[in-house]
Amino acid sequence: MSATALFGNYARSNLSFDHGEGVWLVTKDGRRFLDCGSGIAVNALGHSHPHLVKALQEQAGRLWHVSNLHQMPEGERLAQRLCDASFAEKVLFVNSGAEAMEAAIKCARRYHYDKGDKDRYHIVTFEGAFHGRTIATIAAGGQAKYLEGFGPKAPGFDQVPAGDLDALKKAVGPQTAAIALEPIQGEGGIREIPTDFLRAIRKLCDENGILLIFDEIQTGVGRTGKLFAHQWSGVEPDLMAIAKGIGGGFPMGACLATADAAAALAPGTHGTTFGGNPLAMAVGNAVLDVVLEEGFLEDVRKKGLSFKQKLAGLVDGHPKVLAEVRGNGLMLGLKCVVPAGEYVAAAREVGLLAVPAGDNVVRIMPPLIMSEEEIAIAVERLEEAALAMEAKLVEGAAE
C-alpha cells in the first residue's frame, strides 16, 4: 500500500468503496460486498436510505450549525421522542458513543457531589467491557490492550467479572457512584448479560443509592429487535449512552437520563460545540421515523431469529472452523475455532463484510433492513468462507 498522510492507527483492508445501496457496498470497479458489519453497527438503515438522504439534504439547505447558545427545536423533538419510547426524561446530545459515556460518567459523579458525597466517584464496570477510546472510557473498560502506553489508568474505576454477583457486592462501597455495563458486550465478543444478573444489579443500586448506567451504544436503536436491548429484561437504568444507530451513519450520540440524574449537569458543568447540531437532529429524527414505524422492530426480531437459526446450522456443519452462535436480533456473533481475523478475511474474499471482536468472535451486524433473501446470501457466503478455511486447514496438515 502506498504511503499516506493519515495516522497509522487503523489496520485497514485494501478495499475502498464508491457507494452503497441498502445492505450492499460497491467499489469503483463494480465489486459488490454484502455489508454484515454496518460500519460497526452504525448503518442501521443501510446505505443511501432515501428517507435519511432527503432529511439531510433538506436540512443542509437550511442550517448546519448555530451552537447550543440558542434553541434547537428539532433537538427538542428528537429528545421528546426518545423519552417517550424509553425510561428517560431528559436527553443530552453529543457527537459519539465515547462522549455519551463521558457525559454519563460525569453526570453520575456530579450527582453524588451535589448531594455532599464528594468522595463518591468510583464506578464499577465489568471485565470484557468496551466503553470508548478516551482516557476515561478506556479506564472504564479496563482492558490492558487499550490502556497500554497511555500513562496511569484514570482513577475511579473498578472492574469485576461479568455475572459474578459476589465480586460485584464486594466491589461496592460508600465510594461507589455508579455501576456501568453493556446489556450485550459487543467488542467483548457478543456476550449477553443474563436478565437475573441485570435485576440483581438494579436491586443492589436501589439499596445503596447507586446510579445504574447502561452502555447501549452498540445494542441500541433496534439492533436486538427492541428499541433498546435492556427493554428485554424490564430493568431500567438511571443513565444510558447511545450512538451508532441513532445517526444511521451520521456522527451523533446521546446521554439519556432520569430527571433526577440529569439535574446534576446544570449550566456550566458540561457542554459540546457540535452536539445536537441541526444536521444531526434532522437525521436522528429521520432514523426514528423508520425504526418506530409499526411492525419494524417485530420484523427485526423475526429476521434475527431466522438468521441465528441459519448460523446455528452453519456452525453444526463446520465444527473445525466455528464453535457457536451468540447474540440477539441482528446483533449476532460466531465464536470461532480458527482465528476470527482469518475468518473475517476469508469472508471478505467471497464478498461479505464482518467485524472481529474479543473472545475470538466474528460479529454479524447487518443493517436492520436486511431481507430474508439477503440473509440467505449472507449464510451462503459465510459457508464459502468456512469451506475456504477448512481447505486451508487441510493444506496446513499436509505440509
Buried (B, 14 or more C-beta within 10 A) or exposed (E): EEEEEEEEEEEEEEEEBEEBEBBBBBEEEEEEBBBBBBBBBBBBBBBBBEBBEEBBEEBEEEEEEEEBEEEBEBBEBBBEBBBEBBBBBBBBBBBBBBBBBBBBBBBBBBBBBBEEBEEBBBBBBBBBBBBBBBBBBBBBBBBEEBBEEEEEBBEBBBBBEBBBBEBBEEBBEEBBBBBBBBBBBBBBBBBBBEBEBBEBBBEBBEEEBBBBBBBBBBBBBBBBBBBBBBBBBEBBBBBBBBBBBBBBBBBBBBBBBBEEBBBBBEEEEBEBEBBBBBBBBBBBBBBBBBBBEEEBBEBBBBBBEBBBEBBEEBBEEBEEBBBEBBBBBBBBBBBBBBEBEBBBBBBBEBBBBBBBBBBBBBBBBBBBBBEEEBBEBBBBBBBBBBBBBBEBBEEEEEE
